[in-house]
Amino acid sequence: MRSRSTPSDPAKSRQRFANEISSTIVAVKSASERGRAESIRDVVDAYRRLYGSVQRFVLMLTNDQLNFASVGTSGSHSLNQLLSILAERARAVGFARLHDLKAAIEEARSAEQLRDAIFSDAFSNDLAALRKVVAALERLDTAFIGLCVGHVLEQHAPVAVCTANLPRARQVHVEHD
């Protein structure tokens, strides 16, 4: 009769088997799966960058008066909500290139649908289509960054022009006796 304190034969064999197995677990993925995963990551990253650019644009137009939590740092607002806030704030401050901004906003309203394409079986397996989504999101991001930077430069341009047009102070030469 066996004692309960000694391991049974099946327990010993499980222990021996566990010791023989490598401690490293390697996921086996085909090259196409790695490419698909990287493309999906690129879509998510491009969307996140676009979201962040729109958020910073809103904060810039409000002179950082809005709390990050209310604007969406934690994802409390959708991109479409941020775009609506951006349009409203741009109108309120008299944004010079409002027509261009409105066009970019309208185009960006489809960004969430572009991002969500990664959940479609047919679309998420098409690497060329995913690359097109990344390119579209990056183009939108670049448009918002350009409009934001252009606005900042326009705001500071009058100051630079005014100081450049000031008459130079005359040099006064004082002779001492």
Secondary structure by P-SEA (a helix, b strand, c coil): ccccccccaaaaaaaaaaaacccbbbbbbcaaaaaaaaaaaaaaaaaaaaaaaaaaaaaaaaccccccccccccccccaaaaaaaaaaaaaaacccaaaaaaaaaaaacaaaaaaaccccccccccaaaaaaaaaaaaaaaaaaaaaaaaaaaaaaaaaaaaaaacccccbbbbbcc
